Amino acid sequence: MSSIFVDKAKMYDSLAKTLSCKKSIKAHMKITTNEVNVLLKDLDNCIMPYTCPHGRPTVIKMSKSDIEKKFERK
């Protein structure tokens, strides 16, 4: 019979990722200006601010031209 070895670091990492997703702001949720400012401050203090724990982007870069196209101004 083989024993199961659980790496605590991997387990904690997985748990943290799951909890962060469950508690994240979802589409169409309304938040206050103060909550936005706190989130941006927290993001600025992150070691890896450009992706969520699962690798999805948290920030995207768009040129002025890209924005104008989205609003059909170009």
mmCIF file of the N, C-alpha and C atoms, coordinates in Angstrom:
data_MODEL
# 
_entry.id   MODEL 
# 
loop_
_atom_site.group_PDB 
_atom_site.id 
_atom_site.type_symbol 
_atom_site.label_atom_id 
_atom_site.label_alt_id 
_atom_site.label_comp_id 
_atom_site.label_asym_id 
_atom_site.label_entity_id 
_atom_site.label_seq_id 
_atom_site.pdbx_PDB_ins_code 
_atom_site.Cartn_x 
_atom_site.Cartn_y 
_atom_site.Cartn_z 
_atom_site.occupancy 
_atom_site.B_iso_or_equiv 
_atom_site.pdbx_formal_charge 
_atom_site.auth_seq_id 
_atom_site.auth_comp_id 
_atom_site.auth_asym_id 
_atom_site.auth_atom_id 
_atom_site.pdbx_PDB_model_num 
ATOM 1   N N  . MET A 1 1  ? 0.851   -1.177 0.000   1.00 0.00 ? 1  MET A N  1 
ATOM 2   C CA . MET A 1 1  ? 0.000   0.000  0.000   1.00 0.00 ? 1  MET A CA 1 
ATOM 3   C C  . MET A 1 1  ? 0.899   1.243  0.000   1.00 0.00 ? 1  MET A C  1 
ATOM 4   N N  . SER A 1 2  ? 0.688   2.147  -0.924  1.00 0.00 ? 2  SER A N  1 
ATOM 5   C CA . SER A 1 2  ? 1.518   3.347  -0.989  1.00 0.00 ? 2  SER A CA 1 
ATOM 6   C C  . SER A 1 2  ? 0.907   4.463  -0.153  1.00 0.00 ? 2  SER A C  1 
ATOM 7   N N  . SER A 1 3  ? 1.782   5.223  0.462   1.00 0.00 ? 3  SER A N  1 
ATOM 8   C CA . SER A 1 3  ? 1.291   6.347  1.259   1.00 0.00 ? 3  SER A CA 1 
ATOM 9   C C  . SER A 1 3  ? 1.211   7.593  0.377   1.00 0.00 ? 3  SER A C  1 
ATOM 10  N N  . ILE A 1 4  ? 0.290   8.450  0.714   1.00 0.00 ? 4  ILE A N  1 
ATOM 11  C CA . ILE A 1 4  ? 0.105   9.689  -0.048  1.00 0.00 ? 4  ILE A CA 1 
ATOM 12  C C  . ILE A 1 4  ? 0.869   10.792 0.669   1.00 0.00 ? 4  ILE A C  1 
ATOM 13  N N  . PHE A 1 5  ? 1.765   11.439 -0.062  1.00 0.00 ? 5  PHE A N  1 
ATOM 14  C CA . PHE A 1 5  ? 2.538   12.548 0.481   1.00 0.00 ? 5  PHE A CA 1 
ATOM 15  C C  . PHE A 1 5  ? 1.949   13.849 -0.018  1.00 0.00 ? 5  PHE A C  1 
ATOM 16  N N  . VAL A 1 6  ? 1.535   14.708 0.893   1.00 0.00 ? 6  VAL A N  1 
ATOM 17  C CA . VAL A 1 6  ? 0.952   15.992 0.521   1.00 0.00 ? 6  VAL A CA 1 
ATOM 18  C C  . VAL A 1 6  ? 1.960   17.090 0.821   1.00 0.00 ? 6  VAL A C  1 
ATOM 19  N N  . ASP A 1 7  ? 2.328   17.816 -0.195  1.00 0.00 ? 7  ASP A N  1 
ATOM 20  C CA . ASP A 1 7  ? 3.243   18.940 -0.023  1.00 0.00 ? 7  ASP A CA 1 
ATOM 21  C C  . ASP A 1 7  ? 2.436   20.111 0.536   1.00 0.00 ? 7  ASP A C  1 
ATOM 22  N N  . LYS A 1 8  ? 2.752   20.511 1.772   1.00 0.00 ? 8  LYS A N  1 
ATOM 23  C CA . LYS A 1 8  ? 1.983   21.573 2.420   1.00 0.00 ? 8  LYS A CA 1 
ATOM 24  C C  . LYS A 1 8  ? 2.036   22.872 1.635   1.00 0.00 ? 8  LYS A C  1 
ATOM 25  N N  . ALA A 1 9  ? 3.174   23.215 1.082   1.00 0.00 ? 9  ALA A N  1 
ATOM 26  C CA . ALA A 1 9  ? 3.296   24.464 0.325   1.00 0.00 ? 9  ALA A CA 1 
ATOM 27  C C  . ALA A 1 9  ? 2.359   24.460 -0.884  1.00 0.00 ? 9  ALA A C  1 
ATOM 28  N N  . LYS A 1 10 ? 2.299   23.341 -1.595  1.00 0.00 ? 10 LYS A N  1 
ATOM 29  C CA . LYS A 1 10 ? 1.405   23.240 -2.760  1.00 0.00 ? 10 LYS A CA 1 
ATOM 30  C C  . LYS A 1 10 ? -0.048  23.285 -2.327  1.00 0.00 ? 10 LYS A C  1 
ATOM 31  N N  . MET A 1 11 ? -0.348  22.647 -1.206  1.00 0.00 ? 11 MET A N  1 
ATOM 32  C CA . MET A 1 11 ? -1.716  22.638 -0.706  1.00 0.00 ? 11 MET A CA 1 
ATOM 33  C C  . MET A 1 11 ? -2.153  24.056 -0.320  1.00 0.00 ? 11 MET A C  1 
ATOM 34  N N  . TYR A 1 12 ? -1.284  24.768 0.393   1.00 0.00 ? 12 TYR A N  1 
ATOM 35  C CA . TYR A 1 12 ? -1.606  26.142 0.791   1.00 0.00 ? 12 TYR A CA 1 
ATOM 36  C C  . TYR A 1 12 ? -1.722  27.059 -0.418  1.00 0.00 ? 12 TYR A C  1 
ATOM 37  N N  . ASP A 1 13 ? -0.851  26.860 -1.410  1.00 0.00 ? 13 ASP A N  1 
ATOM 38  C CA . ASP A 1 13 ? -0.909  27.660 -2.627  1.00 0.00 ? 13 ASP A CA 1 
ATOM 39  C C  . ASP A 1 13 ? -2.231  27.440 -3.358  1.00 0.00 ? 13 ASP A C  1 
ATOM 40  N N  . SER A 1 14 ? -2.620  26.201 -3.481  1.00 0.00 ? 14 SER A N  1 
ATOM 41  C CA . SER A 1 14 ? -3.886  25.872 -4.144  1.00 0.00 ? 14 SER A CA 1 
ATOM 42  C C  . SER A 1 14 ? -5.073  26.450 -3.384  1.00 0.00 ? 14 SER A C  1 
ATOM 43  N N  . LEU A 1 15 ? -5.053  26.340 -2.072  1.00 0.00 ? 15 LEU A N  1 
ATOM 44  C CA . LEU A 1 15 ? -6.124  26.886 -1.246  1.00 0.00 ? 15 LEU A CA 1 
ATOM 45  C C  . LEU A 1 15 ? -6.209  28.411 -1.393  1.00 0.00 ? 15 LEU A C  1 
ATOM 46  N N  . ALA A 1 16 ? -5.063  29.078 -1.378  1.00 0.00 ? 16 ALA A N  1 
ATOM 47  C CA . ALA A 1 16 ? -5.038  30.541 -1.528  1.00 0.00 ? 16 ALA A CA 1 
ATOM 48  C C  . ALA A 1 16 ? -5.602  30.961 -2.884  1.00 0.00 ? 16 ALA A C  1 
ATOM 49  N N  . LYS A 1 17 ? -5.246  30.239 -3.930  1.00 0.00 ? 17 LYS A N  1 
ATOM 50  C CA . LYS A 1 17 ? -5.762  30.548 -5.271  1.00 0.00 ? 17 LYS A CA 1 
ATOM 51  C C  . LYS A 1 17 ? -7.275  30.361 -5.336  1.00 0.00 ? 17 LYS A C  1 
ATOM 52  N N  . THR A 1 18 ? -7.749  29.288 -4.756  1.00 0.00 ? 18 THR A N  1 
ATOM 53  C CA . THR A 1 18 ? -9.192  29.015 -4.761  1.00 0.00 ? 18 THR A CA 1 
ATOM 54  C C  . THR A 1 18 ? -9.946  30.095 -3.989  1.00 0.00 ? 18 THR A C  1 
ATOM 55  N N  . LEU A 1 19 ? -9.453  30.438 -2.812  1.00 0.00 ? 19 LEU A N  1 
ATOM 56  C CA . LEU A 1 19 ? -10.118 31.470 -2.014  1.00 0.00 ? 19 LEU A CA 1 
ATOM 57  C C  . LEU A 1 19 ? -10.091 32.829 -2.703  1.00 0.00 ? 19 LEU A C  1 
ATOM 58  N N  . SER A 1 20 ? -8.974  33.157 -3.353  1.00 0.00 ? 20 SER A N  1 
ATOM 59  C CA . SER A 1 20 ? -8.887  34.454 -4.029  1.00 0.00 ? 20 SER A CA 1 
ATOM 60  C C  . SER A 1 20 ? -9.898  34.543 -5.169  1.00 0.00 ? 20 SER A C  1 
ATOM 61  N N  . CYS A 1 21 ? -10.114 33.453 -5.870  1.00 0.00 ? 21 CYS A N  1 
ATOM 62  C CA . CYS A 1 21 ? -11.102 33.448 -6.957  1.00 0.00 ? 21 CYS A CA 1 
ATOM 63  C C  . CYS A 1 21 ? -12.523 33.540 -6.416  1.00 0.00 ? 21 CYS A C  1 
ATOM 64  N N  . LYS A 1 22 ? -12.803 32.821 -5.360  1.00 0.00 ? 22 LYS A N  1 
ATOM 65  C CA . LYS A 1 22 ? -14.151 32.831 -4.771  1.00 0.00 ? 22 LYS A CA 1 
ATOM 66  C C  . LYS A 1 22 ? -14.521 34.208 -4.234  1.00 0.00 ? 22 LYS A C  1 
ATOM 67  N N  . LYS A 1 23 ? -13.535 34.943 -3.738  1.00 0.00 ? 23 LYS A N  1 
ATOM 68  C CA . LYS A 1 23 ? -13.785 36.251 -3.129  1.00 0.00 ? 23 LYS A CA 1 
ATOM 69  C C  . LYS A 1 23 ? -13.532 37.414 -4.088  1.00 0.00 ? 23 LYS A C  1 
ATOM 70  N N  . SER A 1 24 ? -13.187 37.122 -5.334  1.00 0.00 ? 24 SER A N  1 
ATOM 71  C CA . SER A 1 24 ? -12.862 38.186 -6.282  1.00 0.00 ? 24 SER A CA 1 
ATOM 72  C C  . SER A 1 24 ? -14.108 38.936 -6.746  1.00 0.00 ? 24 SER A C  1 
ATOM 73  N N  . ILE A 1 25 ? -13.887 40.100 -7.298  1.00 0.00 ? 25 ILE A N  1 
ATOM 74  C CA . ILE A 1 25 ? -14.971 40.906 -7.852  1.00 0.00 ? 25 ILE A CA 1 
ATOM 75  C C  . ILE A 1 25 ? -15.350 40.293 -9.196  1.00 0.00 ? 25 ILE A C  1 
ATOM 76  N N  . LYS A 1 26 ? -16.612 40.026 -9.368  1.00 0.00 ? 26 LYS A N  1 
ATOM 77  C CA . LYS A 1 26 ? -17.109 39.389 -10.589 1.00 0.00 ? 26 LYS A CA 1 
ATOM 78  C C  . LYS A 1 26 ? -17.688 40.451 -11.531 1.00 0.00 ? 26 LYS A C  1 
ATOM 79  N N  . ALA A 1 27 ? -17.905 40.060 -12.772 1.00 0.00 ? 27 ALA A N  1 
ATOM 80  C CA . ALA A 1 27 ? -18.483 40.955 -13.767 1.00 0.00 ? 27 ALA A CA 1 
ATOM 81  C C  . ALA A 1 27 ? -19.817 41.502 -13.271 1.00 0.00 ? 27 ALA A C  1 
ATOM 82  N N  . HIS A 1 28 ? -20.046 42.750 -13.536 1.00 0.00 ? 28 HIS A N  1 
ATOM 83  C CA . HIS A 1 28 ? -21.281 43.466 -13.217 1.00 0.00 ? 28 HIS A CA 1 
ATOM 84  C C  . HIS A 1 28 ? -21.460 43.778 -11.725 1.00 0.00 ? 28 HIS A C  1 
ATOM 85  N N  . MET A 1 29 ? -20.476 43.447 -10.893 1.00 0.00 ? 29 MET A N  1 
ATOM 86  C CA . MET A 1 29 ? -20.557 43.826 -9.482  1.00 0.00 ? 29 MET A CA 1 
ATOM 87  C C  . MET A 1 29 ? -20.196 45.297 -9.364  1.00 0.00 ? 29 MET A C  1 
ATOM 88  N N  . LYS A 1 30 ? -20.901 45.995 -8.521  1.00 0.00 ? 30 LYS A N  1 
ATOM 89  C CA . LYS A 1 30 ? -20.625 47.415 -8.312  1.00 0.00 ? 30 LYS A CA 1 
ATOM 90  C C  . LYS A 1 30 ? -19.774 47.579 -7.060  1.00 0.00 ? 30 LYS A C  1 
ATOM 91  N N  . ILE A 1 31 ? -18.725 48.407 -7.184  1.00 0.00 ? 31 ILE A N  1 
ATOM 92  C CA . ILE A 1 31 ? -17.884 48.720 -6.036  1.00 0.00 ? 31 ILE A CA 1 
ATOM 93  C C  . ILE A 1 31 ? -17.716 50.232 -5.963  1.00 0.00 ? 31 ILE A C  1 
ATOM 94  N N  . THR A 1 32 ? -17.386 50.713 -4.785  1.00 0.00 ? 32 THR A N  1 
ATOM 95  C CA . THR A 1 32 ? -17.254 52.154 -4.572  1.00 0.00 ? 32 THR A CA 1 
ATOM 96  C C  . THR A 1 32 ? -15.902 52.648 -5.065  1.00 0.00 ? 32 THR A C  1 
ATOM 97  N N  . THR A 1 33 ? -15.794 53.944 -5.201  1.00 0.00 ? 33 THR A N  1 
ATOM 98  C CA . THR A 1 33 ? -14.522 54.567 -5.582  1.00 0.00 ? 33 THR A CA 1 
ATOM 99  C C  . THR A 1 33 ? -13.449 54.230 -4.554  1.00 0.00 ? 33 THR A C  1 
ATOM 100 N N  . ASN A 1 34 ? -13.816 54.237 -3.278  1.00 0.00 ? 34 ASN A N  1 
ATOM 101 C CA . ASN A 1 34 ? -12.860 53.898 -2.234  1.00 0.00 ? 34 ASN A CA 1 
ATOM 102 C C  . ASN A 1 34 ? -12.366 52.457 -2.393  1.00 0.00 ? 34 ASN A C  1 
ATOM 103 N N  . GLU A 1 35 ? -13.271 51.530 -2.714  1.00 0.00 ? 35 GLU A N  1 
ATOM 104 C CA . GLU A 1 35 ? -12.876 50.138 -2.919  1.00 0.00 ? 35 GLU A CA 1 
ATOM 105 C C  . GLU A 1 35 ? -11.934 50.007 -4.117  1.00 0.00 ? 35 GLU A C  1 
ATOM 106 N N  . VAL A 1 36 ? -12.184 50.768 -5.166  1.00 0.00 ? 36 VAL A N  1 
ATOM 107 C CA . VAL A 1 36 ? -11.300 50.767 -6.337  1.00 0.00 ? 36 VAL A CA 1 
ATOM 108 C C  . VAL A 1 36 ? -9.908  51.247 -5.915  1.00 0.00 ? 36 VAL A C  1 
ATOM 109 N N  . ASN A 1 37 ? -9.857  52.331 -5.154  1.00 0.00 ? 37 ASN A N  1 
ATOM 110 C CA . ASN A 1 37 ? -8.569  52.871 -4.718  1.00 0.00 ? 37 ASN A CA 1 
ATOM 111 C C  . ASN A 1 37 ? -7.806  51.883 -3.836  1.00 0.00 ? 37 ASN A C  1 
ATOM 112 N N  . VAL A 1 38 ? -8.508  51.187 -2.954  1.00 0.00 ? 38 VAL A N  1 
ATOM 113 C CA . VAL A 1 38 ? -7.862  50.178 -2.101  1.00 0.00 ? 38 VAL A CA 1 
ATOM 114 C C  . VAL A 1 38 ? -7.318  49.039 -2.963  1.00 0.00 ? 38 VAL A C  1 
ATOM 115 N N  . LEU A 1 39 ? -8.114  48.591 -3.937  1.00 0.00 ? 39 LEU A N  1 
ATOM 116 C CA . LEU A 1 39 ? -7.671  47.516 -4.828  1.00 0.00 ? 39 LEU A CA 1 
ATOM 117 C C  . LEU A 1 39 ? -6.423  47.916 -5.613  1.00 0.00 ? 39 LEU A C  1 
ATOM 118 N N  . LEU A 1 40 ? -6.413  49.133 -6.131  1.00 0.00 ? 40 LEU A N  1 
ATOM 119 C CA . LEU A 1 40 ? -5.250  49.592 -6.891  1.00 0.00 ? 40 LEU A CA 1 
ATOM 120 C C  . LEU A 1 40 ? -4.016  49.702 -5.999  1.00 0.00 ? 40 LEU A C  1 
ATOM 121 N N  . LYS A 1 41 ? -4.205  50.160 -4.774  1.00 0.00 ? 41 LYS A N  1 
ATOM 122 C CA . LYS A 1 41 ? -3.089  50.244 -3.824  1.00 0.00 ? 41 LYS A CA 1 
ATOM 123 C C  . LYS A 1 41 ? -2.572  48.841 -3.506  1.00 0.00 ? 41 LYS A C  1 
ATOM 124 N N  . ASP A 1 42 ? -3.491  47.911 -3.249  1.00 0.00 ? 42 ASP A N  1 
ATOM 125 C CA . ASP A 1 42 ? -3.097  46.529 -2.971  1.00 0.00 ? 42 ASP A CA 1 
ATOM 126 C C  . ASP A 1 42 ? -2.383  45.912 -4.171  1.00 0.00 ? 42 ASP A C  1 
ATOM 127 N N  . LEU A 1 43 ? -2.888  46.154 -5.364  1.00 0.00 ? 43 LEU A N  1 
ATOM 128 C CA . LEU A 1 43 ? -2.274  45.635 -6.579  1.00 0.00 ? 43 LEU A CA 1 
ATOM 129 C C  . LEU A 1 43 ? -0.863  46.183 -6.737  1.00 0.00 ? 43 LEU A C  1 
ATOM 130 N N  . ASP A 1 44 ? -0.689  47.455 -6.416  1.00 0.00 ? 44 ASP A N  1 
ATOM 131 C CA . ASP A 1 44 ? 0.622   48.088 -6.510  1.00 0.00 ? 44 ASP A CA 1 
ATOM 132 C C  . ASP A 1 44 ? 1.631   47.449 -5.551  1.00 0.00 ? 44 ASP A C  1 
ATOM 133 N N  . ASN A 1 45 ? 1.147   46.877 -4.475  1.00 0.00 ? 45 ASN A N  1 
ATOM 134 C CA . ASN A 1 45 ? 2.024   46.244 -3.485  1.00 0.00 ? 45 ASN A CA 1 
ATOM 135 C C  . ASN A 1 45 ? 2.283   44.763 -3.756  1.00 0.00 ? 45 ASN A C  1 
ATOM 136 N N  . CYS A 1 46 ? 1.682   44.223 -4.806  1.00 0.00 ? 46 CYS A N  1 
ATOM 137 C CA . CYS A 1 46 ? 1.861   42.800 -5.127  1.00 0.00 ? 46 CYS A CA 1 
ATOM 138 C C  . CYS A 1 46 ? 3.245   42.536 -5.719  1.00 0.00 ? 46 CYS A C  1 
ATOM 139 N N  . ILE A 1 47 ? 3.731   41.338 -5.480  1.00 0.00 ? 47 ILE A N  1 
ATOM 140 C CA . ILE A 1 47 ? 4.988   40.901 -6.090  1.00 0.00 ? 47 ILE A CA 1 
ATOM 141 C C  . ILE A 1 47 ? 4.780   40.684 -7.587  1.00 0.00 ? 47 ILE A C  1 
ATOM 142 N N  . MET A 1 48 ? 3.652   40.083 -7.954  1.00 0.00 ? 48 MET A N  1 
ATOM 143 C CA . MET A 1 48 ? 3.324   39.799 -9.353  1.00 0.00 ? 48 MET A CA 1 
ATOM 144 C C  . MET A 1 48 ? 1.968   40.436 -9.670  1.00 0.00 ? 48 MET A C  1 
ATOM 145 N N  . PRO A 1 49 ? 1.937   41.760 -9.956  1.00 0.00 ? 49 PRO A N  1 
ATOM 146 C CA . PRO A 1 49 ? 0.653   42.459 -10.124 1.00 0.00 ? 49 PRO A CA 1 
ATOM 147 C C  . PRO A 1 49 ? -0.022  42.289 -11.480 1.00 0.00 ? 49 PRO A C  1 
ATOM 148 N N  . TYR A 1 50 ? 0.646   41.677 -12.438 1.00 0.00 ? 50 TYR A N  1 
ATOM 149 C CA . TYR A 1 50 ? 0.110   41.670 -13.798 1.00 0.00 ? 50 TYR A CA 1 
ATOM 150 C C  . TYR A 1 50 ? -0.786  40.486 -14.132 1.00 0.00 ? 50 TYR A C  1 
ATOM 151 N N  . THR A 1 51 ? -0.844  39.491 -13.244 1.00 0.00 ? 51 THR A N  1 
ATOM 152 C CA . THR A 1 51 ? -1.725  38.356 -13.476 1.00 0.00 ? 51 THR A CA 1 
ATOM 153 C C  . THR A 1 51 ? -2.362  37.915 -12.162 1.00 0.00 ? 51 THR A C  1 
ATOM 154 N N  . CYS A 1 52 ? -3.509  37.266 -12.281 1.00 0.00 ? 52 CYS A N  1 
ATOM 155 C CA . CYS A 1 52 ? -4.146  36.671 -11.110 1.00 0.00 ? 52 CYS A CA 1 
ATOM 156 C C  . CYS A 1 52 ? -3.380  35.396 -10.761 1.00 0.00 ? 52 CYS A C  1 
ATOM 157 N N  . PRO A 1 53 ? -3.703  34.755 -9.655  1.00 0.00 ? 53 PRO A N  1 
ATOM 158 C CA . PRO A 1 53 ? -2.992  33.526 -9.296  1.00 0.00 ? 53 PRO A CA 1 
ATOM 159 C C  . PRO A 1 53 ? -3.071  32.411 -10.337 1.00 0.00 ? 53 PRO A C  1 
ATOM 160 N N  . HIS A 1 54 ? -4.085  32.466 -11.194 1.00 0.00 ? 54 HIS A N  1 
ATOM 161 C CA . HIS A 1 54 ? -4.220  31.441 -12.231 1.00 0.00 ? 54 HIS A CA 1 
ATOM 162 C C  . HIS A 1 54 ? -3.620  31.867 -13.566 1.00 0.00 ? 54 HIS A C  1 
ATOM 163 N N  . GLY A 1 55 ? -3.013  33.054 -13.611 1.00 0.00 ? 55 GLY A N  1 
ATOM 164 C CA . GLY A 1 55 ? -2.328  33.496 -14.822 1.00 0.00 ? 55 GLY A CA 1 
ATOM 165 C C  . GLY A 1 55 ? -3.109  34.420 -15.726 1.00 0.00 ? 55 GLY A C  1 
ATOM 166 N N  . ARG A 1 56 ? -4.343  34.757 -15.372 1.00 0.00 ? 56 ARG A N  1 
ATOM 167 C CA . ARG A 1 56 ? -5.121  35.682 -16.207 1.00 0.00 ? 56 ARG A CA 1 
ATOM 168 C C  . ARG A 1 56 ? -4.642  37.114 -15.959 1.00 0.00 ? 56 ARG A C  1 
ATOM 169 N N  . PRO A 1 57 ? -4.656  37.959 -16.975 1.00 0.00 ? 57 PRO A N  1 
ATOM 170 C CA . PRO A 1 57 ? -4.156  39.321 -16.796 1.00 0.00 ? 57 PRO A CA 1 
ATOM 171 C C  . PRO A 1 57 ? -5.032  40.153 -15.860 1.00 0.00 ? 57 PRO A C  1 
ATOM 172 N N  . THR A 1 58 ? -4.388  40.992 -15.058 1.00 0.00 ? 58 THR A N  1 
ATOM 173 C CA . THR A 1 58 ? -5.107  41.933 -14.201 1.00 0.00 ? 58 THR A CA 1 
ATOM 174 C C  . THR A 1 58 ? -5.030  43.338 -14.782 1.00 0.00 ? 58 THR A C  1 
ATOM 175 N N  . VAL A 1 59 ? -4.086  43.543 -15.676 1.00 0.00 ? 59 VAL A N  1 
ATOM 176 C CA . VAL A 1 59 ? -3.862  44.851 -16.288 1.00 0.00 ? 59 VAL A CA 1 
ATOM 177 C C  . VAL A 1 59 ? -3.602  44.625 -17.769 1.00 0.00 ? 59 VAL A C  1 
ATOM 178 N N  . ILE A 1 60 ? -4.174  45.479 -18.590 1.00 0.00 ? 60 ILE A N  1 
ATOM 179 C CA . ILE A 1 60 ? -3.870  45.427 -20.019 1.00 0.00 ? 60 ILE A CA 1 
ATOM 180 C C  . ILE A 1 60 ? -3.432  46.817 -20.466 1.00 0.00 ? 60 ILE A C  1 
ATOM 181 N N  . LYS A 1 61 ? -2.630  46.851 -21.486 1.00 0.00 ? 61 LYS A N  1 
ATOM 182 C CA . LYS A 1 61 ? -2.154  48.127 -22.022 1.00 0.00 ? 61 LYS A CA 1 
ATOM 183 C C  . LYS A 1 61 ? -2.835  48.361 -23.360 1.00 0.00 ? 61 LYS A C  1 
ATOM 184 N N  . MET A 1 62 ? -3.431  49.541 -23.493 1.00 0.00 ? 62 MET A N  1 
ATOM 185 C CA . MET A 1 62 ? -4.086  49.919 -24.740 1.00 0.00 ? 62 MET A CA 1 
ATOM 186 C C  . MET A 1 62 ? -3.563  51.276 -25.178 1.00 0.00 ? 62 MET A C  1 
ATOM 187 N N  . SER A 1 63 ? -3.338  51.401 -26.457 1.00 0.00 ? 63 SER A N  1 
ATOM 188 C CA . SER A 1 63 ? -2.905  52.685 -26.990 1.00 0.00 ? 63 SER A CA 1 
ATOM 189 C C  . SER A 1 63 ? -4.119  53.619 -27.113 1.00 0.00 ? 63 SER A C  1 
ATOM 190 N N  . LYS A 1 64 ? -3.840  54.882 -27.276 1.00 0.00 ? 64 LYS A N  1 
ATOM 191 C CA . LYS A 1 64 ? -4.917  55.845 -27.478 1.00 0.00 ? 64 LYS A CA 1 
ATOM 192 C C  . LYS A 1 64 ? -5.714  55.468 -28.727 1.00 0.00 ? 64 LYS A C  1 
ATOM 193 N N  . SER A 1 65 ? -5.019  55.009 -29.740 1.00 0.00 ? 65 SER A N  1 
ATOM 194 C CA . SER A 1 65 ? -5.673  54.596 -30.983 1.00 0.00 ? 65 SER A CA 1 
ATOM 195 C C  . SER A 1 65 ? -6.618  53.410 -30.744 1.00 0.00 ? 65 SER A C  1 
ATOM 196 N N  . ASP A 1 66 ? -6.188  52.439 -29.928 1.00 0.00 ? 66 ASP A N  1 
ATOM 197 C CA . ASP A 1 66 ? -7.047  51.291 -29.600 1.00 0.00 ? 66 ASP A CA 1 
ATOM 198 C C  . ASP A 1 66 ? -8.330  51.748 -28.910 1.00 0.00 ? 66 ASP A C  1 
ATOM 199 N N  . ILE A 1 67 ? -8.195  52.688 -27.985 1.00 0.00 ? 67 ILE A N  1 
ATOM 200 C CA . ILE A 1 67 ? -9.372  53.194 -27.261 1.00 0.00 ? 67 ILE A CA 1 
ATOM 201 C C  . ILE A 1 67 ? -10.309 53.938 -28.203 1.00 0.00 ? 67 ILE A C  1 
ATOM 202 N N  . GLU A 1 68 ? -9.726  54.754 -29.072 1.00 0.00 ? 68 GLU A N  1 
ATOM 203 C CA . GLU A 1 68 ? -10.544 55.491 -30.034 1.00 0.00 ? 68 GLU A CA 1 
ATOM 204 C C  . GLU A 1 68 ? -11.307 54.538 -30.944 1.00 0.00 ? 68 GLU A C  1 
ATOM 205 N N  . LYS A 1 69 ? -10.681 53.447 -31.351 1.00 0.00 ? 69 LYS A N  1 
ATOM 206 C CA . LYS A 1 69 ? -11.361 52.444 -32.187 1.00 0.00 ? 69 LYS A CA 1 
ATOM 207 C C  . LYS A 1 69 ? -12.528 51.814 -31.444 1.00 0.00 ? 69 LYS A C  1 
ATOM 208 N N  . LYS A 1 70 ? -12.343 51.526 -30.168 1.00 0.00 ? 70 LYS A N  1 
ATOM 209 C CA . LYS A 1 70 ? -13.414 50.904 -29.370 1.00 0.00 ? 70 LYS A CA 1 
ATOM 210 C C  . LYS A 1 70 ? -14.636 51.813 -29.283 1.00 0.00 ? 70 LYS A C  1 
ATOM 211 N N  . PHE A 1 71 ? -14.410 53.130 -29.277 1.00 0.00 ? 71 PHE A N  1 
ATOM 212 C CA . PHE A 1 71 ? -15.506 54.080 -29.202 1.00 0.00 ? 71 PHE A CA 1 
ATOM 213 C C  . PHE A 1 71 ? -15.866 54.675 -30.556 1.00 0.00 ? 71 PHE A C  1 
ATOM 214 N N  . GLU A 1 72 ? -15.360 54.015 -31.599 1.00 0.00 ? 72 GLU A N  1 
ATOM 215 C CA . GLU A 1 72 ? -15.649 54.399 -32.977 1.00 0.00 ? 72 GLU A CA 1 
ATOM 216 C C  . GLU A 1 72 ? -15.371 55.864 -33.237 1.00 0.00 ? 72 GLU A C  1 
ATOM 217 N N  . ARG A 1 73 ? -14.232 56.311 -32.776 1.00 0.00 ? 73 ARG A N  1 
ATOM 218 C CA . ARG A 1 73 ? -13.805 57.710 -32.991 1.00 0.00 ? 73 ARG A CA 1 
ATOM 219 C C  . ARG A 1 73 ? -12.713 57.797 -34.050 1.00 0.00 ? 73 ARG A C  1 
ATOM 220 N N  . LYS A 1 74 ? -12.347 56.675 -34.613 1.00 0.00 ? 74 LYS A N  1 
ATOM 221 C CA . LYS A 1 74 ? -11.303 56.666 -35.629 1.00 0.00 ? 74 LYS A CA 1 
ATOM 222 C C  . LYS A 1 74 ? -11.753 55.930 -36.845 1.00 0.00 ? 74 LYS A C  1 
# 
